[in-house]
Amino acid sequence: MTNLSVHKYLAGHLGGEQQLAAQIEHNQIDLLIFLRDPSEPKKHEPDVNNVIRLCDTYNIPMATNLATAELLIKALDRGDLEWRELYT
């Protein structure tokens, strides 16, 4: 019910990581919600770490759990992330 544009990427091993990385590097996304299960390591963990590193490098806010995702969505709705337009 957020009226946000949501894009689903391919699975990481099918090129999804590259799709996402390209959009991050070209500042084409406002925030990233990448929900994951932290209880046990997954074989694609290095792919996830690359995405986290790119978000940190390009100042893309990223949520990896529901609590943070809710905060970022509310912040986006309030305009709290508009500082990114000045930064990039």
Secondary structure by P-SEA (a helix, b strand, c coil): cccccccccccccccaaaaaaaaaaaccccbbbbbbbccccccaaaaaaaaaaaaaaaccbbbccaaaaaaaaaaaaacccccccccc
